[in-house]
Amino acid sequence: MDEGARTGGSPMSAQGERSPEEIRADIEATRAEVGDTVEALAEKTDVKGQTQQRVGEIKGRFDRTREDLLSKAKSSTPQSAQQGSQQVVAKAKENRTPLAIGGAVLLAFLIGRRTGRS
Protein backbone atom coordinates (compact mmCIF):
# COMPACT_ATOMS: atom_id res chain seq x y z
CA MET A 1 0.00 0.00 0.00
CA ASP A 2 1.45 3.38 -0.87
CA GLU A 3 1.68 6.38 1.47
CA GLY A 4 -1.18 8.30 -0.20
CA ALA A 5 -3.69 5.47 0.27
CA ARG A 6 -2.94 5.19 3.99
CA THR A 7 -3.42 8.83 4.81
CA GLY A 8 -6.08 9.75 2.25
CA GLY A 9 -9.05 8.15 4.06
CA SER A 10 -9.09 10.14 7.28
CA PRO A 11 -9.70 13.87 7.90
CA MET A 12 -6.60 15.84 8.77
CA SER A 13 -5.94 18.83 10.95
CA ALA A 14 -4.49 22.06 9.57
CA GLN A 15 -0.95 20.66 9.86
CA GLY A 16 -1.73 17.53 7.83
CA GLU A 17 -1.99 14.99 10.66
CA ARG A 18 -4.58 14.24 13.32
CA SER A 19 -3.62 14.66 16.93
CA PRO A 20 -3.98 11.79 19.41
CA GLU A 21 -6.79 13.73 21.13
CA GLU A 22 -8.73 13.94 17.86
CA ILE A 23 -8.26 10.23 17.27
CA ARG A 24 -9.40 9.42 20.82
CA ALA A 25 -12.45 11.66 20.42
CA ASP A 26 -13.33 9.88 17.15
CA ILE A 27 -12.91 6.49 18.82
CA GLU A 28 -15.15 7.49 21.73
CA ALA A 29 -17.80 8.88 19.35
CA THR A 30 -17.71 5.65 17.33
CA ARG A 31 -18.00 3.57 20.51
CA ALA A 32 -21.02 5.59 21.61
CA GLU A 33 -22.69 5.16 18.21
CA VAL A 34 -22.00 1.42 18.16
CA GLY A 35 -23.28 1.10 21.74
CA ASP A 36 -26.49 2.94 20.84
CA THR A 37 -26.94 0.74 17.78
CA VAL A 38 -26.41 -2.47 19.74
CA GLU A 39 -28.82 -1.27 22.44
CA ALA A 40 -31.48 -0.46 19.83
CA LEU A 41 -31.06 -3.88 18.19
CA ALA A 42 -31.24 -5.65 21.55
CA GLU A 43 -34.44 -3.77 22.37
CA LYS A 44 -36.00 -4.74 19.04
CA THR A 45 -35.17 -8.42 19.57
CA ASP A 46 -36.39 -8.48 23.20
CA VAL A 47 -39.80 -10.03 22.56
CA LYS A 48 -40.50 -10.61 26.25
CA GLY A 49 -39.74 -6.99 27.09
CA GLN A 50 -41.89 -5.73 24.22
CA THR A 51 -44.73 -7.98 25.34
CA GLN A 52 -44.50 -6.75 28.92
CA GLN A 53 -44.45 -3.16 27.75
CA ARG A 54 -47.51 -3.74 25.55
CA VAL A 55 -49.37 -5.49 28.40
CA GLY A 56 -48.57 -2.55 30.66
CA GLU A 57 -49.93 -0.10 28.08
CA ILE A 58 -53.12 -2.14 27.67
CA LYS A 59 -53.59 -2.41 31.45
CA GLY A 60 -53.18 1.34 31.78
CA ARG A 61 -55.76 1.98 29.07
CA PHE A 62 -58.12 -0.56 30.67
CA ASP A 63 -57.76 1.07 34.09
CA ARG A 64 -58.43 4.53 32.67
CA THR A 65 -61.47 3.28 30.75
CA ARG A 66 -62.79 1.47 33.81
CA GLU A 67 -62.39 4.57 35.96
CA ASP A 68 -64.11 6.71 33.33
CA LEU A 69 -67.03 4.29 33.08
CA LEU A 70 -67.38 4.06 36.85
CA SER A 71 -67.40 7.81 37.25
CA LYS A 72 -69.96 8.18 34.43
CA ALA A 73 -72.15 5.48 35.98
CA LYS A 74 -71.97 7.12 39.40
CA SER A 75 -72.77 10.53 38.02
CA SER A 76 -75.72 9.30 35.95
CA THR A 77 -77.17 6.98 38.63
CA PRO A 78 -79.71 8.64 40.92
CA GLN A 79 -78.71 8.97 44.57
CA SER A 80 -81.55 6.69 45.70
CA ALA A 81 -80.33 3.86 43.45
CA GLN A 82 -76.79 4.25 44.80
CA GLN A 83 -78.09 4.07 48.35
CA GLY A 84 -80.19 1.01 47.49
CA SER A 85 -77.24 -0.82 46.00
CA GLN A 86 -75.12 0.02 49.04
CA GLN A 87 -77.85 -1.39 51.29
CA VAL A 88 -77.99 -4.62 49.26
CA VAL A 89 -74.22 -5.02 49.52
CA ALA A 90 -74.34 -4.36 53.27
CA LYS A 91 -77.11 -6.95 53.77
CA ALA A 92 -75.20 -9.50 51.70
CA LYS A 93 -72.11 -8.99 53.83
CA GLU A 94 -74.13 -9.37 57.04
CA ASN A 95 -75.91 -12.56 55.99
CA ARG A 96 -73.97 -14.70 53.53
CA THR A 97 -76.27 -17.74 53.73
CA PRO A 98 -78.58 -16.69 50.85
CA LEU A 99 -75.54 -15.96 48.70
CA ALA A 100 -74.05 -19.37 49.49
CA ILE A 101 -77.34 -21.11 48.69
CA GLY A 102 -77.70 -19.15 45.44
CA GLY A 103 -74.12 -20.02 44.47
CA ALA A 104 -74.71 -23.72 45.22
CA VAL A 105 -77.89 -23.73 43.12
CA LEU A 106 -76.09 -22.03 40.23
CA LEU A 107 -73.20 -24.48 40.48
CA ALA A 108 -75.57 -27.46 40.51
CA PHE A 109 -77.38 -26.05 37.48
CA LEU A 110 -74.12 -25.61 35.55
CA ILE A 111 -72.90 -29.10 36.48
CA GLY A 112 -76.26 -30.55 35.41
CA ARG A 113 -76.05 -28.82 32.05
CA ARG A 114 -72.48 -29.97 31.54
CA THR A 115 -73.23 -33.62 32.32
CA GLY A 116 -76.37 -33.50 30.19
CA ARG A 117 -74.30 -32.64 27.11
CA SER A 118 -71.85 -35.52 27.50
Summary of the structure (lengths in Angstrom):
residues: 118
radius of gyration: 35.0
end to end distance: 84.7
largest distance: 97.4
contacts: 209
relative contact order: 0.03
helix: 83%
strand: 0%
